[in-house]
Amino acid sequence: MTARLADIATQAGVSEATVSRVLNGKPGVAATTRESVLAALDVLGYERPVRLRRRSAGLVGLITPELENPIFPALAQVIGQALTRQGYTPVLATQTPGGSTEDELTEMLVERDVSGIIFVSGLHADTSADMRRYEKLRAQGVPFVLVDGFSPKVQAPFISPDDRAAMRLAVTHLVSLGHQRIGLAVGPRRFVPVLRKIEGFRATVQELLGLSSEEADELIQQSLFTLEGGQAAASALIERGCTAVVCASDMMALGAIRAARRLGLDVPRDLSVVGFDDSPLIAFTDPPLTTIRKPVPSMGQAAVRTLLEEIGGTPAPHSEFVFMPELVVRGSTASGPAPGPQGISGSRSRP
């Protein structure tokens, strides 16, 4: 016990006597000092005494599509921490292949009397999905916020990055490096973020490179939001003569780098690659990935604030809150090759 008191006192920056007073619920300790001691308990992994445990204001569900893409755990962490600071207990519900669907997870959370739900990249982002499921949820009196995806058919607050602006940042960067054949590797077109990325990409290459709509479309390759999907899409774009590829996720960008290497190309000397998300650890890949940083902290905190306003009976406007992304330049992009005798539309020669 003495060793434990010493550890807690060191972590909190107070005396062992102060720690003892807090743990025993004695008066005479400043509120800030008390919070420091309790925080030290949490950091060191000690359980709080029963009388000092914080009562939860309620459960809040967080539904994500999967956790393999590191951007989803990162967003879940931001949202979970923000909820905990406000006294709520986050409940993470993740979809897995062959597992529970979004509707099943939603029903499970509602049965557990959650105070609200945050959906991340859910069916609200799928233009082919039936949006009446969300109106049913609202009719049940459950507040909710939707992240990454927008539908005018749903009366709810939406939190989104500016996907069109993200593509403008990426393409403008590559054009400034001298690239004339820039490809876009994205997921299926039925998803709202994909449609917006395509719109932003098409508009920017038409403006900066003078391409027609048909020429711009030739530089867009749909695939899966996975490493393998990025590899397949990048391989197709390289065959079409692209010297740079913008990817709809960092995972796809890693696949694009693998595709280049399997074709005997060097990144960034022969092919520049730009990702999207700025996922944790992506700065330490080989080469470090140039990417578009999704404003995860701002988006996660905004989702929580908006949901708490809904729970508190002062709902935010049922509209979309759009957050500006940021270009992070690292080692996967470099100057493009000088135009050859075939011009920019000629296909690349490969070893």
N, C-alpha and C positions, 0 to 999 in steps of 0.2 A: 504493500500500500504506500509506504514511504517513497519507494522508487517511482510509483505511478504519480504521486503528488509532485515529485521533483520534475518529472517529464512534462506534466501539464503546466507547471509553473514556468518552466523554461520556454515552452511553446507560446504561452500567453503573455510572457514578459511581466509576471507578477510574482509575489512571494508565495511560498507553500501555505502560509497561514491564510492568505486570501483565497487560494484554491479551496482550502478546507471549509472556509466560511460559505463559499458559493455552493459546494457540494452538500453541505448540511443545511442549506436554506436559511442561513442566519442573516440578519439585517446588517446595515453598515457598509455595504459594497455598492459602488456606483454602477449604474445600469450598463455603461459602456464596458466597465471592467468585467461585469458578470457575463456579458455577451462574448468578450474575449476568451474567458475561461471555457464557456460552453463550446465556442468554436474550436478551441484547442482540443477538447474532448473528441469532437467530431473528426478533426484532422488526424489525431493519433489512433482513431479507431476504438475508443472506449465508449461503452454505452452510457448514456445519460441516466442518472437516477430517475426513477419513475416520476417523482414529483416535479422534475425539471424538464421532462420531455414536452416538446412543443405539440400542442394539439393541432391536427390538420384542419384547415378550413374546408377541406373537401378533396375529392379525387378529380383529376383532370386527365382525360384520355388523350394520348398522342398516337396517331396511326400513321405509320410509314410504310412504303411499298417493300422495302428490303433494307438490309444493313451491310451488304457486300460493298456497295459504293460508299467510300468513307465520308462523303458529304452528308449522308443521312445521319450517321452517329454524331457528327459534329453539330448538326442542327438540333438533334435530339438533346444533346448535352446543354446547349444554350437555352433551349426552351425549358428543360428540366430544372436547371439552376434558377432561371427567372421565376418559375412557378414555386419552387421551394422557398425562395426569398420572400414570396408573398404569402407563405403559409399553406400552400396547396401541395398535395402529393401527386406527382406525375405517375401515370400508368402507361408504360410503353407497350403498344400492340403492333406487331410487325407481321406483314403478310409474307408467306413463303410459298414456293411452288408446291402445289398439292395440299397446302394448309388452308387456314381460314381465309375467307374472302373479306373485302372491306365491309360489306354488309353484315357479315357474321361477327366481325370484330366490333362494329358499331353497336349491334344488338347486345353483345356481351357487356360492353361498357355501360349502355343505358340500363341494363338489368342491375348493374352494380351502383346505380344512382350517381353517376359522375356529375360533377357540376358543369362540365363543358367538355368539348372535344376539339382538338386541333388536327386537321387532316393535312398531311404533307404529300404532294405529288400523287393525289388520289384520283378517283374516277372523275372528279370535277375537272381534271386536266385533259380528259379523253372526250373528244368531240362526238364520238360514237356512243357514249354511255347515256343512260337515262338519268336525267338530272332530277327527276321527281323524288328520288330517294332522299335528297337533301330537304325538300319541302316537307316530306313526311317527318323527318327528324325535327324540323322547326315546329311542326304542328304538335310534336310531343313535348315541346317546351325546353328542348335541350339547346343551349347556346353553342355555336361552333364558329371556327375561323378556318379558312381554306388557304393553304400556302402552295405556291408554284402551280399556277394554272388558273384560268379565268373562264367563267361562263355567264353570259348575260341572263341566263335562265334561272340563276340561283340568287336569291335575295340574301346575301351574306357578305361580310367583309373578306376581301382577298388580299394576300400579301405576295408580291411578285418581284423578281429582279427585272430590269429592263433588258429583255432578250434582244430586241432590235438594236439598242445602243451597244450591247455587248459585241454584236457582229460588226458594227461600224468601227469599234475600237480595234478589233482583231484585224480586219481587212485593211484599215488605214495604216496600221503598224506594218503589215507585210508589204503593202504598196510602197511605203516609205523606204523599205529595204530593197526595192527594185523588182519585186515579184510581179509577174504579169498573168501567170496561170495559177490561180488560187482556188482550191477546192473546199467544199464544205461537207463534212461527214456528220450526219444527223440520224436520229431515230425515226420511227414511223411518223408519217404526216398527220395522223389523227390526233396527236397530242398538241395542245395549245403552245407550249414553249417551243416545240419544233417548228410549228407554223410561223411563229414570230421570229425565230432565228433565220428561217428561210427568207422571210420578208426583208429583214434587216440586211442579210447577206446579198440578196439579189439587188436591192436598191443601191447598196454601196458599190458593188462591182460594176453596175451599170453606170453609176455616176463617176467613179474614179478611173475606170478602165475603158469606158465607152462601149461596153458590151450590150448586145441586144438582149431581150428577155429570153430568147431561145438559147443564146450562147451562155447566158448565166445559168440557165437550168441544166446545161450539160456539165456544169461544175458542181452539181449537188448530188450527193450519193446517200441514199437512205440505208440504214442498217439497224443493228441492235445497240442499246446503250450498254455495251460490254466491251471488254478488251478484245474479244474475238470479233465483235461487230466493227470496232474501229479498225482492226487489221484488214478485214474484208473491204470496208469502204475505202480505206487509204490505198489499198492495192489497185482498186478500180480507178481511183483518181490519178494515181501515178501513171497508169496505162494511158490515161488521157492527156498526159503531158504536164500535170501539175507539179510545180516546184515548191508549193506550200499547201498545207492543209489545216483548216480550222475545224476543230472537233467540238461536238456538243457536250462533251464531258471529259474530265481528266482520264477516266478509264479508257475511253475511246482513243484519246491521244496517246496513251501508252501502247495501245494496239497499233496505232499508226506508226509509231517508232519501230515496233517489232516488224511491221510489214516492210518498212524501208530497209532495215538490216537484212531481212531475208532476201531482198532483191539486190543486195550488195551495195546499197546506198548508205551514205553517212548523214546523220542528223547532227548539226544543221547544214553541213556543207552542201549536200545534194538535195535535201528536203527540209524545209522549215515546218515546225508543228506547233500549233497553238491549242491549248486545252480550254476547259471551261469548268469552273468551280473553285479552283485553288484549294483542293482537298488537303487534309493534313498529310505531311511527309512528302508532298508532291515536289517540294523544293529540293529534295534530296535524291531525285531519280537521276539516271544517267542518259542524256544530259539533264540538268535541272529544267523543269518544264516552264516555258512561257505560257501563261494562262490568263483567263479572265476571272478575276476574283469575285465570287458571289458574296454579297454583303450579309453573310450568315448571322453575325452577332446582331446587326440592326434588324434584320428580318425576324429572327427568333424572338427578340425582345418586343418588337412591335406586335407579333402574333399574340404574345402573352398579354400585353397591355390591352389590346383590342378585345381579347376574350374576356378579360376581367371586367371590362366596361360592359360587355354583353351580360355577364353574370350579375353585375351590380345594378342592372336595370337602366343604364345610360348607354345604350348601344351606339357604336360608331356608325358613320354613314355606310350604307350597304353599297360600297364601291370598292375599287381596287387601289391599294397603296403600293406604288411602284418605287423600287430602290435601285439606285444607279450602281452598276458594277465598275470594276477598276481593272485596267490592264497591268499585269505584273510581268515585266520582261526579264527572262532568265536566259538559259543557254540553248534552248531548242529552236531558236530563230536566228537567222543570219542573212547577209546580203544574198539576193537572188542572182542567178546566172545571167550573163549578158545575152541579149536576144541573138539566136543563131540564124543561119540563112533560111531556115524554114519559117521564121517568125514565131510569134507567141502561140500560134495554134497548132504547131507541129507537135507530134508525140515525142516523148523522151526516148533517148536511146538508153538501153540497159546493158550492163556488162554481160 
